[in-house]
């Protein structure tokens, strides 16, 4: 964000625009339901059953617990699982890298090709 919004005014405007966009039509009850639904979600019992990919681009300094869990999962990979730690680069955006398909598209393509029936 420092590269794309190098000034305080630019960053403030982007933040204001983001809040306006995110809050338009927002229903607080729906948001609470969605957040609460994910609190105890644990896909691990079903992971062995289907091909899946886990990518992480979160720096350890920001989310060391999450990174540790991802690395633990990488050690227990099955035939159907793949963990990819995406190195930080000019293309990554921390947690926001999930919206930058150019960074992880090749891994998804490989998974889809491998799991094609």
MMTF fields as JSON, N, C-alpha, C and O atoms, coordinates in Angstrom:
{
  "mmtfVersion": "1.0.0",
  "mmtfProducer": "UNKNOWN",
  "numBonds": 467,
  "numAtoms": 468,
  "numGroups": 117,
  "numChains": 1,
  "numModels": 1,
  "chainsPerModel": [1],
  "groupsPerChain": [117],
  "chainIdList": ["A"],
  "bondAtomList": [4, 2, 8, 6, 12, 10, 16, 14, 20, 18, 24, 22, 28, 26, 32, 30, 36, 34, 40, 38, 44, 42, 48, 46, 52, 50, 56, 54, 60, 58, 64, 62, 68, 66, 72, 70, 76, 74, 80, 78, 84, 82, 88, 86, 92, 90, 96, 94, 100, 98, 104, 102, 108, 106, 112, 110, 116, 114, 120, 118, 124, 122, 128, 126, 132, 130, 136, 134, 140, 138, 144, 142, 148, 146, 152, 150, 156, 154, 160, 158, 164, 162, 168, 166, 172, 170, 176, 174, 180, 178, 184, 182, 188, 186, 192, 190, 196, 194, 200, 198, 204, 202, 208, 206, 212, 210, 216, 214, 220, 218, 224, 222, 228, 226, 232, 230, 236, 234, 240, 238, 244, 242, 248, 246, 252, 250, 256, 254, 260, 258, 264, 262, 268, 266, 272, 270, 276, 274, 280, 278, 284, 282, 288, 286, 292, 290, 296, 294, 300, 298, 304, 302, 308, 306, 312, 310, 316, 314, 320, 318, 324, 322, 328, 326, 332, 330, 336, 334, 340, 338, 344, 342, 348, 346, 352, 350, 356, 354, 360, 358, 364, 362, 368, 366, 372, 370, 376, 374, 380, 378, 384, 382, 388, 386, 392, 390, 396, 394, 400, 398, 404, 402, 408, 406, 412, 410, 416, 414, 420, 418, 424, 422, 428, 426, 432, 430, 436, 434, 440, 438, 444, 442, 448, 446, 452, 450, 456, 454, 460, 458, 464, 462],
  "bondOrderList": [1, 1, 1, 1, 1, 1, 1, 1, 1, 1, 1, 1, 1, 1, 1, 1, 1, 1, 1, 1, 1, 1, 1, 1, 1, 1, 1, 1, 1, 1, 1, 1, 1, 1, 1, 1, 1, 1, 1, 1, 1, 1, 1, 1, 1, 1, 1, 1, 1, 1, 1, 1, 1, 1, 1, 1, 1, 1, 1, 1, 1, 1, 1, 1, 1, 1, 1, 1, 1, 1, 1, 1, 1, 1, 1, 1, 1, 1, 1, 1, 1, 1, 1, 1, 1, 1, 1, 1, 1, 1, 1, 1, 1, 1, 1, 1, 1, 1, 1, 1, 1, 1, 1, 1, 1, 1, 1, 1, 1, 1, 1, 1, 1, 1, 1, 1],
  "groupList": [{"groupName": "UNK", "atomNameList": ["N", "CA", "C", "O"], "elementList": ["N", "C", "C", "O"], "formalChargeList": [0, 0, 0, 0], "bondAtomList": [1, 0, 2, 1, 3, 2], "bondOrderList": [1, 1, 2], "singleLetterCode": "X", "chemCompType": "L-PEPTIDE LINKING"}],
  "groupTypeList": [0, 0, 0, 0, 0, 0, 0, 0, 0, 0, 0, 0, 0, 0, 0, 0, 0, 0, 0, 0, 0, 0, 0, 0, 0, 0, 0, 0, 0, 0, 0, 0, 0, 0, 0, 0, 0, 0, 0, 0, 0, 0, 0, 0, 0, 0, 0, 0, 0, 0, 0, 0, 0, 0, 0, 0, 0, 0, 0, 0, 0, 0, 0, 0, 0, 0, 0, 0, 0, 0, 0, 0, 0, 0, 0, 0, 0, 0, 0, 0, 0, 0, 0, 0, 0, 0, 0, 0, 0, 0, 0, 0, 0, 0, 0, 0, 0, 0, 0, 0, 0, 0, 0, 0, 0, 0, 0, 0, 0, 0, 0, 0, 0, 0, 0, 0, 0],
  "groupIdList": [1, 2, 3, 4, 5, 6, 7, 8, 9, 10, 11, 12, 13, 14, 15, 16, 17, 18, 19, 20, 21, 22, 23, 24, 25, 26, 27, 28, 29, 30, 31, 32, 33, 34, 35, 36, 37, 38, 39, 40, 41, 42, 43, 44, 45, 46, 47, 48, 49, 50, 51, 52, 53, 54, 55, 56, 57, 58, 59, 60, 61, 62, 63, 64, 65, 66, 67, 68, 69, 70, 71, 72, 73, 74, 75, 76, 77, 78, 79, 80, 81, 82, 83, 84, 85, 86, 87, 88, 89, 90, 91, 92, 93, 94, 95, 96, 97, 98, 99, 100, 101, 102, 103, 104, 105, 106, 107, 108, 109, 110, 111, 112, 113, 114, 115, 116, 117],
  "secStructList": [7, 6, 6, 6, 7, 7, 1, 2, 2, 2, 2, 2, 2, 2, 2, 2, 2, 2, 2, 2, 2, 2, 2, 6, 6, 7, 7, 2, 2, 2, 2, 2, 2, 2, 2, 2, 2, 2, 2, 6, 7, 7, 4, 4, 4, 4, 4, 4, 4, 1, 7, 3, 3, 3, 3, 3, 7, 7, 7, 6, 6, 6, 7, 2, 2, 2, 2, 2, 2, 2, 2, 2, 2, 2, 2, 6, 7, 7, 6, 6, 3, 3, 3, 3, 3, 7, 7, 7, 7, 1, 1, 7, 7, 4, 4, 4, 4, 4, 4, 7, 2, 2, 2, 2, 2, 2, 2, 2, 2, 2, 2, 2, 2, 2, 2, 7, 7],
  "xCoordList": [0.824, 0.0, 0.868, 0.466, 2.052, 2.929, 3.356, 3.602, 3.446, 3.829, 2.669, 2.871, 1.457, 0.316, -0.34, -1.017, -0.145, -0.73, 0.355, 0.322, 1.306, 2.462, 2.192, 3.017, 1.053, 0.776, -0.317, -1.149, -0.315, -1.348, -2.73, -3.687, -2.837, -4.137, -4.648, -5.834, -3.754, -4.151, -4.601, -5.595, -3.877, -4.234, -5.561, -6.397, -5.755, -7.027, -8.198, -9.244, -8.036, -9.113, -9.419, -10.585, -8.387, -8.597, -9.339, -10.245, -8.966, -9.624, -11.081, -11.961, -11.342, -12.724, -13.552, -14.675, -12.993, -13.699, -13.971, -15.045, -12.988, -13.138, -14.258, -15.078, -14.298, -15.364, -16.738, -17.699, -16.826, -18.107, -18.552, -19.712, -17.606, -17.939, -18.338, -19.337, -17.572, -17.832, -19.104, -19.766, -19.445, -20.607, -21.909, -22.984, -21.838, -23.086, -23.803, -23.26, -25.016, -25.807, -25.411, -25.924, -24.51, -24.066, -25.152, -25.736, -25.416, -26.36, -25.542, -24.862, -25.605, -24.791, -25.065, -24.14, -26.316, -26.646, -26.011, -25.517, -26.022, -25.381, -23.881, -23.286, -23.272, -21.838, -21.508, -20.56, -22.279, -22.055, -22.214, -21.431, -23.216, -23.439, -22.24, -21.753, -21.771, -20.654, -19.376, -18.666, -19.089, -17.888, -17.995, -17.038, -19.132, -19.321, -19.244, -18.733, -19.748, -19.739, -18.319, -18.09, -17.374, -16.009, -15.144, -14.016, -15.642, -14.825, -14.295, -13.121, -15.126, -14.727, -14.633, -14.626, -14.561, -14.486, -13.136, -12.087, -13.178, -11.952, -12.109, -12.772, -11.523, -11.669, -10.776, -10.907, -9.879, -8.864, -9.41, -8.776, -10.545, -11.01, -11.349, -11.333, -11.651, -12.052, -10.954, -11.15, -9.82, -8.798, -8.225, -7.831, -8.175, -7.606, -8.489, -8.022, -9.742, -10.707, -10.697, -11.157, -10.187, -10.215, -8.971, -8.366, -8.593, -7.416, -7.613, -8.699, -6.572, -6.664, -5.294, -4.249, -5.349, -4.153, -4.234, -5.277, -3.147, -3.066, -1.88, -0.74, -2.164, -1.108, -1.051, -2.083, 0.135, 0.294, 1.314, 2.389, 0.955, 1.899, 1.976, 2.479, 1.481, 1.46, 2.823, 3.293, 3.455, 4.753, 4.633, 3.667, 5.599, 5.555, 5.445, 4.858, 5.996, 5.95, 4.532, 4.228, 3.661, 2.28, 1.4, 0.552, 1.583, 0.691, 1.475, 1.337, 2.28, 3.142, 2.344, 2.757, 1.219, 0.41, -0.14, -0.059, -0.693, -1.26, -0.179, -0.392, 0.973, 2.08, 2.532, 2.806, 2.612, 3.024, 2.05, 2.463, 0.758, -0.243, -0.109, -0.211, 0.118, 0.28, 1.502, 1.451, 2.589, 3.798, 3.602, 4.132, 2.851, 2.519, 1.734, 2.015, 0.748, -0.055, 0.803, 0.571, 1.784, 2.663, 3.433, 3.663, 3.83, 4.567, 3.706, 4.223, 2.398, 1.506, 0.75, -0.364, 1.358, 0.707, 0.436, 1.232, -0.684, -1.021, -0.841, -0.383, -1.204, -1.148, -2.029, -1.729, -3.126, -4.101, -3.808, -4.508, -2.79, -2.576, -1.266, -0.278, -1.303, -0.076, -0.105, -1.112, 1.0, 1.156, 2.211, 3.277, 1.914, 2.863, 3.049, 2.086, 4.289, 4.618, 5.108, 6.19, 4.326, 4.648, 5.614, 5.291, 6.784, 7.752, 7.223, 6.543, 7.534, 7.129, 7.865, 9.076, 7.108, 7.682, 6.888, 5.983, 7.239, 6.475, 5.052, 4.172, 4.809, 3.475, 2.579, 1.355, 3.163, 2.347, 1.801, 2.333, 0.733, 0.062, -0.281, -1.338, 0.6, 0.294, -0.984, -1.153, -1.883, -3.15, -3.938, -4.693, -3.762, -4.482, -4.006, -4.568, -2.991, -2.481, -3.53, -3.432, -4.524, -5.563, -6.31, -6.95, -6.24, -6.897, -5.956, -6.359, -4.723, -3.73, -3.445, -2.45, -4.324, -4.221, -2.889, -2.437, -2.263, -0.981, 0.044, 0.962, -0.111, 0.844, 0.618, 1.584, -0.632, -0.931, -1.606, -1.88, -1.878, -2.602, -1.916, -2.594, -0.596, 0.107, -0.137, -0.24, -0.23, -0.457, -1.877, -2.102, -2.829, -4.216, -4.353, -5.042, -3.698, -3.731, -3.184, -3.762, -2.067, -1.483, -2.448, -2.585, -3.117, -4.077, -5.242, -5.664, -5.76, -6.888, -6.485, -7.26, -5.293, -4.82, -4.631, -4.989, -4.083, -3.842, -5.15, -5.238, -6.168, -7.407, -8.468, -9.589, -8.131, -9.108, -9.494, -8.655, -10.752, -11.234, -11.581, -12.001],
  "yCoordList": [-1.188, 0.0, 1.252, 2.292, 1.15, 2.31, 2.692, 3.865, 1.707, 1.996, 2.606, 3.53, 2.096, 2.576, 3.802, 4.558, 4.008, 5.158, 5.84, 5.769, 6.494, 7.016, 8.264, 8.624, 8.924, 10.136, 9.893, 9.002, 10.675, 10.565, 10.84, 10.123, 11.878, 12.206, 11.07, 10.742, 10.471, 9.342, 8.152, 7.502, 7.869, 6.748, 7.01, 6.114, 8.238, 8.585, 8.458, 7.921, 8.948, 8.856, 7.392, 7.008, 6.582, 5.171, 4.488, 3.689, 4.796, 4.213, 4.641, 3.815, 5.934, 6.429, 5.745, 5.306, 5.659, 5.003, 3.539, 3.016, 2.884, 1.465, 1.269, 0.363, 2.106, 1.99, 2.232, 1.531, 3.225, 3.512, 2.316, 1.909, 1.753, 0.626, -0.594, -1.244, -0.915, -2.098, -1.977, -2.979, -0.769, -0.624, -0.399, -0.497, -0.101, 0.102, -1.234, -2.195, -1.276, -2.499, -3.545, -4.663, -3.196, -4.153, -4.394, -3.448, -5.629, -5.99, -6.535, -7.552, -5.87, -6.253, -7.687, -8.394, -8.125, -9.497, -10.518, -11.551, -10.233, -11.144, -11.22, -12.296, -10.066, -10.045, -10.845, -11.631, -10.651, -11.391, -12.9, -13.694, -13.285, -14.701, -15.281, -16.36, -14.573, -15.068, -15.193, -16.194, -14.192, -14.231, -15.356, -16.103, -15.48, -16.514, -17.921, -18.847, -18.072, -19.385, -19.885, -21.093, -18.978, -19.393, -19.584, -20.066, -19.223, -19.274, -20.668, -20.818, -21.663, -23.009, -23.962, -25.18, -23.413, -24.248, -24.946, -24.309, -26.255, -27.054, -28.059, -29.08, -27.804, -28.713, -29.947, -30.842, -30.016, -31.066, -32.495, -33.333, -32.833, -34.223, -34.659, -35.854, -33.717, -34.055, -33.807, -34.091, -33.288, -32.885, -34.037, -33.845, -35.205, -36.342, -36.796, -37.517, -36.386, -36.915, -36.239, -36.829, -35.021, -34.344, -33.481, -33.037, -33.245, -32.423, -31.008, -30.439, -30.454, -29.087, -28.42, -29.071, -27.126, -26.305, -25.262, -24.64, -25.077, -24.044, -23.159, -23.619, -21.892, -20.92, -19.909, -19.499, -19.516, -18.496, -17.479, -17.825, -16.219, -15.146, -14.182, -13.067, -14.609, -13.755, -13.804, -14.881, -12.668, -12.665, -13.194, -12.888, -13.976, -14.536, -13.466, -13.697, -12.318, -11.248, -10.753, -10.218, -10.923, -10.452, -11.525, -11.222, -12.76, -13.817, -15.096, -16.072, -15.095, -16.241, -17.499, -18.594, -17.377, -18.548, -19.169, -20.383, -18.349, -18.854, -19.478, -20.519, -18.831, -19.363, -20.707, -21.63, -20.826, -22.084, -23.2, -24.325, -22.896, -23.903, -24.332, -25.517, -23.37, -23.69, -24.568, -25.523, -24.263, -25.074, -26.465, -27.437, -26.578, -27.901, -28.711, -29.891, -28.078, -28.764, -29.195, -30.252, -28.387, -28.73, -30.005, -30.815, -30.187, -31.384, -32.632, -33.736, -32.465, -33.623, -33.714, -34.236, -33.207, -33.254, -34.693, -35.595, -34.881, -36.171, -36.07, -35.048, -37.136, -37.091, -35.989, -35.402, -35.712, -34.738, -33.308, -32.382, -33.118, -31.8, -31.182, -31.867, -29.875, -29.154, -27.83, -27.122, -27.511, -26.235, -25.434, -25.954, -24.176, -23.305, -22.05, -21.35, -21.78, -20.535, -19.569, -19.75, -18.565, -17.617, -16.569, -15.868, -16.46, -15.483, -14.055, -13.749, -13.21, -11.817, -11.182, -11.343, -10.459, -9.788, -8.517, -8.159, -7.84, -6.654, -7.017, -6.156, -8.276, -8.726, -9.086, -9.023, -9.462, -9.891, -8.683, -7.576, -8.929, -7.879, -8.38, -8.043, -9.183, -9.743, -10.557, -11.363, -10.355, -11.088, -10.824, -11.683, -9.648, -9.291, -10.001, -9.793, -10.829, -11.547, -12.496, -12.892, -12.858, -13.753, -13.131, -13.853, -11.817, -11.167, -10.957, -10.385, -11.404, -11.251, -12.608, -13.261, -13.015, -14.35, -14.59, -15.732, -13.557, -13.73, -14.41, -15.071, -14.249, -14.797, -16.286, -17.027, -16.74, -18.135, -18.941, -20.126, -18.321, -18.996, -20.284, -21.282, -20.281, -21.471, -22.674, -23.803, -22.44, -23.537, -24.072, -25.278, -23.179, -23.611, -24.385, -25.403, -23.9, -24.596, -26.018, -26.965, -26.159, -27.486, -28.394, -29.569, -27.865, -28.655, -29.107, -30.261, -28.186, -28.535, -29.575, -30.482, -29.448, -30.435, -31.799, -32.824, -31.816, -33.073, -33.751, -34.979, -32.961, -33.55, -33.708, -34.123, -33.381, -33.529, -34.993, -35.888, -35.211, -36.596, -36.861, -37.969],
  "zCoordList": [0.0, 0.0, 0.0, -0.52, 0.58, 0.589, -0.822, -1.102, -1.71, -3.09, -3.869, -4.657, -3.656, -4.422, -3.805, -4.501, -2.502, -1.808, -0.965, 0.263, -1.616, -0.89, -0.039, 0.801, -0.247, 0.529, 1.553, 1.384, 2.6, 3.634, 3.038, 3.333, 2.198, 1.605, 0.728, 0.757, -0.05, -0.896, -0.068, -0.392, 0.99, 1.864, 2.568, 2.673, 3.051, 3.708, 2.75, 3.118, 1.521, 0.525, 0.208, 0.117, 0.04, -0.248, 0.896, 0.658, 2.125, 3.288, 3.364, 3.609, 3.156, 3.156, 2.067, 2.317, 0.858, -0.251, 0.063, -0.238, 0.67, 1.017, 2.029, 1.879, 3.051, 4.051, 3.43, 3.744, 2.55, 1.891, 1.057, 1.107, 0.28, -0.584, 0.244, -0.063, 1.289, 2.099, 2.931, 3.204, 3.33, 4.203, 3.449, 4.042, 2.156, 1.411, 1.274, 0.729, 1.772, 1.713, 2.739, 2.714, 3.634, 4.646, 5.678, 6.207, 5.958, 7.012, 8.176, 8.037, 9.313, 10.464, 10.906, 11.304, 10.842, 11.244, 10.311, 10.762, 9.013, 8.062, 8.301, 8.235, 8.58, 8.848, 10.098, 10.103, 11.149, 12.4, 12.17, 12.691, 11.396, 11.099, 10.347, 10.686, 9.338, 8.528, 9.359, 9.263, 10.163, 10.995, 12.015, 12.218, 12.645, 13.659, 13.049, 13.679, 11.838, 11.183, 10.933, 10.878, 10.784, 10.481, 11.725, 11.619, 12.881, 14.095, 14.424, 14.763, 14.33, 14.718, 13.534, 13.71, 12.347, 11.147, 11.097, 11.196, 10.942, 10.86, 9.733, 9.918, 8.574, 7.441, 7.513, 6.678, 8.482, 8.496, 8.442, 7.802, 9.071, 8.972, 7.547, 7.25, 6.669, 5.303, 4.267, 3.085, 4.687, 3.729, 2.915, 1.764, 3.486, 2.761, 1.596, 0.714, 1.584, 0.619, -0.744, -1.721, -0.833, -2.121, -2.307, -1.331, -3.56, -3.834, -3.304, -3.418, -2.734, -2.252, -2.244, -2.262, -2.219, -2.27, -1.172, -0.97, -0.475, 0.553, 0.215, 0.151, 0.001, -0.292, 0.836, 1.368, 1.193, 2.217, 1.752, 1.261, 1.918, 1.608, 2.78, 2.644, 3.917, 5.092, 5.768, 6.133, 5.936, 6.622, 8.043, 8.743, 8.467, 9.819, 10.888, 11.945, 10.622, 11.63, 11.859, 12.926, 10.872, 11.015, 11.628, 12.467, 11.227, 11.694, 11.956, 11.219, 12.98, 13.236, 13.566, 13.186, 14.259, 14.581, 13.314, 13.126, 12.452, 11.205, 10.325, 9.703, 10.284, 9.487, 10.04, 9.273, 11.343, 11.963, 11.633, 11.354, 11.664, 11.32, 9.864, 9.546, 8.988, 7.572, 7.362, 6.586, 8.034, 7.892, 8.48, 7.943, 9.571, 10.131, 9.119, 8.908, 8.489, 7.488, 6.308, 5.723, 5.96, 4.847, 5.142, 4.245, 6.382, 6.765, 6.692, 6.517, 6.823, 6.799, 5.48, 5.431, 4.416, 3.111, 2.687, 2.945, 2.045, 1.468, -0.042, -0.554, -0.748, -2.207, -2.764, -3.804, -2.058, -2.531, -2.093, -2.503, -1.273, -0.694, -1.156, -1.422, -1.238, -1.543, -0.79, -0.792, -0.156, 0.519, -0.226, -0.555, -0.49, -1.177, -0.33, -0.018, 0.034, 0.722, -0.347, -0.907, -0.623, -1.68, -1.132, -0.173, -1.728, -1.239, -1.407, -2.386, -0.466, -0.549, -1.723, -1.88, -2.542, -3.711, -3.988, -3.234, -5.079, -5.473, -5.883, -5.868, -6.248, -6.653, -5.465, -5.582, -4.331, -3.2, -2.448, -2.533, -1.716, -0.939, 0.456, 0.989, 1.059, 2.374, 2.295, 1.379, 3.244, 3.236, 1.95, 1.497, 1.371, 0.155, -1.101, -2.176, -0.985, -2.149, -2.729, -3.89, -1.934, -2.456, -3.64, -4.405, -3.802, -4.93, -6.112, -7.124, -6.0, -7.066, -7.706, -7.391, -8.6, -9.195, -9.892, -9.972, -10.387, -11.073, -10.165, -10.649, -8.855, -7.896, -7.654, -7.474, -7.647, -7.287, -8.386, -8.199, -9.522, -10.605, -11.062, -11.307, -11.179, -11.667, -10.753, -11.232, -9.443, -8.502, -8.616, -8.51, -8.83, -9.022, -10.331, -10.39, -11.366, -12.656, -12.52, -13.052, -11.806, -11.587, -10.826, -11.166, -9.804, -9.04, -9.911, -9.848, -10.727, -11.594, -12.642, -12.948, -13.184, -14.163, -13.497, -14.077, -12.31, -11.595, -11.212, -11.226, -10.868, -10.369, -11.45, -11.154, -12.713, -13.812, -13.982, -13.889, -14.227, -14.411, -15.833, -16.169]
}
